[in-house]
Amino acid sequence: VSAVATQYWVLMASRLGIAASHAIFWSITPSLAVRMAPQGRASQGLGLLSTGSSLAMVLGIPLGRAVGEIMGWRATFGLIRLLPALPSQNSGSLSSLPVLLRRPALVSIYILIVVGVTAHFTAYSYLEPFLQHVAGLQGQAITLVLLVFGGSGLIGSVLFGWRGSRNPAIF
């Protein structure tokens, strides 16, 4: 929808849809990473998930920006059609949600995750306009700063996986 939007409100609605699906992705992916990891290696599974996400930011966002610079911003959104479709398996139900929300520790963790992820992606979203309009950077300099920002997340992810494998009791 973003690639073919002709009005601002359609573009914003499609971006909200992307944000909502991203939230759903992050709500299920960590538990899947832990379940798919070999016995006793849950921290490595989470570390790989975090590393993959950081790599996506390090490589994907600057690459998307480069594609947008060369082919136009619509092409960046249109390229998602090249990804394979993956059907849903073992989906849950909303009936378990009230039980989860009655556990204060879980609610605290949910709030912490929402605040942390929102802060990170807000910073990443507004970093480019800030670099353009306040810092006065252009083109490749902005891409370089985005790579450094994403690279710092990658380093943090690797350290997370390493620390978790050295002390699996925290997981």
Salt bridges, closest charged atoms under 4 A:
GLU69 OE2 - ARG65 NH1 3.31
GLU128 OE2 - ARG65 NE 2.99
